[in-house]
């Protein structure tokens, strides 16, 4: 969340509003230049294609579709949402190509495709969306991580399958960096 103290910090340090340097007290609580930058949101819609059921590494496709918006955002949060039933998005290891088949095999072991609603349940278990941190105009993955499109629909459909995706980008709050401490746990 964006608090008044954050707005004051922006206002008092905005060279456009105060070329003489930081103010001791703001004349106004809002700085037009920094408030616009702080409330900047972007949304990009695109289509991800796959050959049929399975898990597909789509990180490069997402960057191609949304790289300009990511670079313009710089730092913030990205929410990816696939607008299709029986389809999910996931973040997983991308160094070993067998991960793609292992993910699908694992889901099939839990819920065989012989069940009438198996594809919908699988997609619901993984979920239609993911949220990622953005830094320097790129997703801040861990080592060997990437974005996967998981298509569980086993019925007939045209190939390639096309799945609409919405990417929503929002700014990171300046107070969030000061409220976190440590490495996030030791495991």
Sine and cosine of phi, psi and omega as CSV:
sin_phi,cos_phi,sin_psi,cos_psi,sin_omega,cos_omega
0.00,0.00,0.42,-0.91,-0.06,-1.00
-0.97,-0.26,0.87,-0.49,-0.09,-1.00
-0.96,-0.28,0.30,-0.95,-0.02,-1.00
-0.85,0.53,-0.60,0.80,0.01,-1.00
-0.90,0.43,-0.53,0.85,0.06,-1.00
-0.93,0.37,-0.66,0.76,0.03,-1.00
-0.90,0.44,-0.66,0.75,0.04,-1.00
-0.88,0.47,-0.68,0.73,0.02,-1.00
-0.86,0.51,-0.71,0.71,0.03,-1.00
-0.89,0.46,-0.74,0.67,-0.06,-1.00
-0.86,0.50,-0.73,0.69,-0.10,-1.00
-0.95,0.32,-0.25,0.97,-0.01,-1.00
-0.92,-0.38,0.10,1.00,-0.01,-1.00
-0.99,0.16,0.90,-0.44,-0.03,-1.00
-0.91,0.41,-0.48,0.88,0.01,-1.00
-0.93,0.36,-0.63,0.78,-0.03,-1.00
-1.00,0.06,-0.42,0.91,-0.07,-1.00
-0.59,-0.80,0.97,0.24,-0.06,-1.00
-0.89,0.45,-0.30,0.95,-0.02,-1.00
-0.99,0.17,-0.16,0.99,-0.01,-1.00
0.86,-0.51,-0.04,-1.00,-0.05,-1.00
-0.87,0.49,0.61,-0.79,0.04,-1.00
-1.00,0.01,0.43,-0.90,0.12,-0.99
-0.98,0.19,-0.56,0.83,0.05,-1.00
-0.59,-0.81,0.67,-0.74,-0.03,-1.00
-0.96,0.27,0.57,-0.82,0.13,-0.99
-0.97,0.24,-0.49,0.87,0.03,-1.00
-0.65,-0.76,0.51,-0.86,-0.02,-1.00
-0.96,0.29,-0.35,0.94,-0.04,-1.00
-0.94,-0.35,0.64,-0.77,0.18,-0.98
-0.94,-0.34,0.88,-0.48,-0.08,-1.00
-0.85,0.53,-0.66,0.75,-0.06,-1.00
-0.92,0.38,-0.74,0.67,-0.08,-1.00
-0.98,0.19,-0.54,0.84,0.04,-1.00
-0.90,0.44,-0.63,0.77,0.04,-1.00
-0.91,0.42,-0.71,0.71,0.01,-1.00
-0.89,0.45,-0.62,0.78,-0.04,-1.00
-0.96,0.29,-0.42,0.91,-0.03,-1.00
-0.98,-0.20,0.25,0.97,-0.06,-1.00
-0.94,0.35,0.84,-0.54,0.07,-1.00
-0.81,-0.59,0.48,-0.88,0.04,-1.00
-0.62,-0.79,0.48,-0.88,0.06,-1.00
-0.65,-0.76,0.72,-0.69,-0.02,-1.00
-0.79,-0.61,0.76,-0.65,0.09,-1.00
-0.94,-0.34,0.66,-0.75,0.01,-1.00
-0.42,-0.91,0.08,-1.00,-0.02,-1.00
-0.88,-0.47,0.71,-0.70,0.13,-0.99
-0.96,-0.29,0.71,-0.71,-0.04,-1.00
-0.93,-0.37,0.55,-0.84,0.10,-1.00
-0.58,-0.82,0.31,-0.95,-0.09,-1.00
-0.98,0.18,-0.34,0.94,-0.05,-1.00
0.28,-0.96,-0.36,-0.93,0.00,-1.00
-0.89,0.46,0.56,-0.83,0.03,-1.00
0.61,-0.79,-0.05,-1.00,0.03,-1.00
-0.92,-0.39,0.78,-0.62,-0.14,-0.99
-0.81,-0.59,0.77,-0.64,0.07,-1.00
-0.95,0.31,0.88,-0.48,-0.10,-0.99
-0.82,-0.57,0.27,0.96,-0.05,-1.00
-0.82,0.57,-0.75,0.67,-0.02,-1.00
-0.89,0.45,-0.61,0.79,0.03,-1.00
-0.90,0.43,-0.64,0.77,0.03,-1.00
-0.91,0.41,-0.69,0.72,0.04,-1.00
-0.88,0.48,-0.66,0.75,0.02,-1.00
-0.88,0.47,-0.66,0.75,-0.05,-1.00
-0.97,0.26,-0.54,0.84,-0.16,-0.99
-0.80,-0.60,0.16,0.99,-0.07,-1.00
-0.85,0.53,-0.64,0.76,0.00,-1.00
-0.89,0.46,-0.68,0.73,0.02,-1.00
-0.92,0.38,-0.61,0.79,0.04,-1.00
-0.90,0.44,-0.71,0.70,0.00,-1.00
-0.90,0.44,-0.63,0.78,0.02,-1.00
-0.92,0.40,-0.56,0.83,0.00,-1.00
-0.94,0.33,-0.66,0.75,-0.02,-1.00
0.98,0.22,-0.97,0.23,-0.02,-1.00
-0.75,-0.66,0.70,-0.71,0.01,-1.00
0.22,-0.97,-0.47,-0.88,0.02,-1.00
-0.82,-0.57,0.57,-0.82,0.04,-1.00
-0.85,-0.52,0.74,-0.68,0.07,-1.00
-0.89,-0.46,0.87,-0.50,0.05,-1.00
-0.96,-0.27,0.71,-0.70,-0.03,-1.00
-0.66,-0.75,0.83,-0.56,0.03,-1.00
-1.00,-0.06,0.78,-0.63,-0.09,-1.00
-0.99,-0.15,0.89,0.46,-0.02,-1.00
-0.46,-0.89,0.63,-0.78,0.08,-1.00
-0.96,0.27,0.42,-0.91,0.05,-1.00
0.90,0.44,0.35,0.94,0.01,-1.00
-0.75,-0.67,0.59,-0.80,-0.02,-1.00
-0.67,-0.75,0.27,-0.96,0.11,-0.99
-0.87,-0.49,0.59,-0.81,-0.03,-1.00
-0.52,-0.86,0.40,-0.92,0.16,-0.99
-0.93,-0.37,0.77,-0.64,-0.03,-1.00
-0.45,-0.89,0.01,-1.00,0.02,-1.00
-0.89,0.45,0.65,-0.76,0.00,-1.00
-0.86,-0.51,0.08,1.00,-0.03,-1.00
-0.98,0.17,-0.59,0.81,-0.05,-1.00
-0.98,-0.19,0.91,-0.42,-0.05,-1.00
-0.89,0.46,-0.33,0.94,0.01,-1.00
-0.95,0.31,-0.23,0.97,0.04,-1.00
-0.84,0.54,-0.61,0.80,-0.03,-1.00
-0.86,0.51,-0.73,0.68,0.01,-1.00
-0.97,0.22,-0.54,0.84,0.03,-1.00
-0.89,0.46,-0.65,0.76,0.02,-1.00
-0.88,0.47,-0.73,0.68,-0.01,-1.00
-0.91,0.42,-0.67,0.74,0.02,-1.00
-0.89,0.45,-0.65,0.76,0.02,-1.00
-0.89,0.46,-0.68,0.74,0.03,-1.00
-0.92,0.39,-0.64,0.77,0.03,-1.00
-0.90,0.43,-0.58,0.81,0.03,-1.00
-0.91,0.40,-0.60,0.80,0.02,-1.00
-0.96,0.27,-0.61,0.79,-0.09,-1.00
-0.55,-0.83,0.99,-0.13,-0.04,-1.00
-0.88,0.47,0.51,-0.86,0.01,-1.00
-0.90,0.43,-0.21,0.98,0.02,-1.00
-0.93,0.37,-0.35,0.94,0.06,-1.00
-0.96,0.29,0.71,-0.70,-0.08,-1.00
-0.85,0.52,-0.56,0.83,-0.05,-1.00
-0.96,-0.30,0.30,0.95,-0.09,-1.00
-0.82,0.57,-0.71,0.71,-0.07,-1.00
-0.91,0.42,-0.60,0.80,0.00,-1.00
-0.94,0.33,-0.64,0.77,0.01,-1.00
-0.92,0.39,-0.69,0.73,0.03,-1.00
-0.86,0.52,-0.73,0.68,0.00,-1.00
-0.90,0.45,-0.59,0.81,0.02,-1.00
-0.93,0.36,-0.59,0.81,0.01,-1.00
-0.90,0.44,-0.66,0.75,0.02,-1.00
-0.99,0.15,-0.69,0.72,0.06,-1.00
0.97,-0.25,0.49,-0.87,-0.06,-1.00
-0.99,0.13,-0.11,0.99,-0.09,-1.00
-0.61,-0.80,0.35,-0.94,0.09,-1.00
-0.66,-0.75,0.44,-0.90,0.09,-1.00
-0.86,-0.51,0.75,-0.66,-0.03,-1.00
-0.78,-0.63,0.55,-0.83,0.14,-0.99
-0.97,0.22,0.55,-0.83,0.05,-1.00
-0.86,-0.50,0.75,-0.66,0.04,-1.00
-0.60,-0.80,0.75,-0.66,-0.02,-1.00
0.89,0.45,0.45,0.89,0.01,-1.00
0.97,0.23,0.25,0.97,0.01,-1.00
-0.70,-0.71,0.41,-0.91,0.10,-0.99
-0.92,0.40,0.61,-0.80,-0.02,-1.00
-0.99,-0.15,0.96,0.29,0.04,-1.00
-0.96,0.29,0.34,-0.94,0.22,-0.98
-0.98,0.19,-0.02,-1.00,0.01,-1.00
-0.86,0.51,0.76,-0.64,0.08,-1.00
0.86,0.52,0.62,0.78,0.06,-1.00
-0.94,-0.33,0.47,-0.88,0.05,-1.00
-0.43,-0.90,0.13,-0.99,-0.02,-1.00
-1.00,-0.07,0.74,-0.67,0.04,-1.00
-0.90,-0.44,0.67,-0.74,0.20,-0.98
-0.99,-0.15,0.84,-0.54,-0.02,-1.00
-0.93,-0.38,0.94,-0.35,-0.01,-1.00
-0.97,-0.25,0.92,-0.40,-0.06,-1.00
-0.97,-0.23,-0.05,1.00,-0.05,-1.00
-0.94,0.34,0.90,-0.44,-0.07,-1.00
-1.00,-0.07,-0.08,1.00,-0.02,-1.00
-0.98,0.19,0.10,-0.99,-0.01,-1.00
-0.93,0.36,0.63,-0.78,0.07,-1.00
-0.32,-0.95,0.37,-0.93,0.00,-1.00
-0.91,0.42,0.54,-0.84,0.06,-1.00
-0.94,-0.33,0.66,-0.75,-0.08,1.00
-0.97,0.25,0.45,-0.89,0.08,-1.00
-0.98,0.20,0.61,-0.79,0.00,-1.00
-0.88,-0.48,0.78,-0.63,-0.05,-1.00
-0.83,-0.56,0.88,-0.48,0.02,-1.00
-0.95,0.33,0.67,-0.74,-0.01,-1.00
-0.77,-0.63,0.63,-0.78,0.10,-0.99
-0.89,-0.45,0.79,-0.61,0.09,-1.00
-0.94,-0.33,0.85,-0.52,0.06,-1.00
-0.92,-0.38,0.80,-0.61,-0.01,-1.00
-0.92,-0.39,0.70,-0.71,0.04,-1.00
-0.69,-0.72,0.41,-0.91,-0.02,-1.00
-0.95,0.30,0.46,-0.89,0.11,-0.99
-1.00,0.08,0.61,-0.79,0.04,-1.00
-0.95,0.30,0.66,-0.75,0.02,-1.00
-0.93,0.36,-0.36,0.93,0.01,-1.00
-0.99,0.17,-0.30,0.95,-0.05,-1.00
-0.93,0.38,-0.55,0.84,-0.02,-1.00
-0.95,0.32,-0.48,0.88,-0.02,-1.00
-0.99,0.11,-0.29,0.96,-0.03,-1.00
-1.00,-0.01,-0.18,0.98,0.00,-1.00
-0.99,-0.14,0.55,-0.83,0.05,-1.00
-0.57,-0.82,0.44,-0.90,0.02,-1.00
0.98,0.18,-0.15,-0.99,-0.07,-1.00
-0.99,-0.12,0.03,1.00,0.01,-1.00
1.00,-0.01,0.22,0.98,0.05,-1.00
0.84,-0.55,0.34,-0.94,-0.04,-1.00
-0.92,-0.38,-0.12,0.99,0.06,-1.00
0.96,0.26,0.00,0.00,0.00,0.00
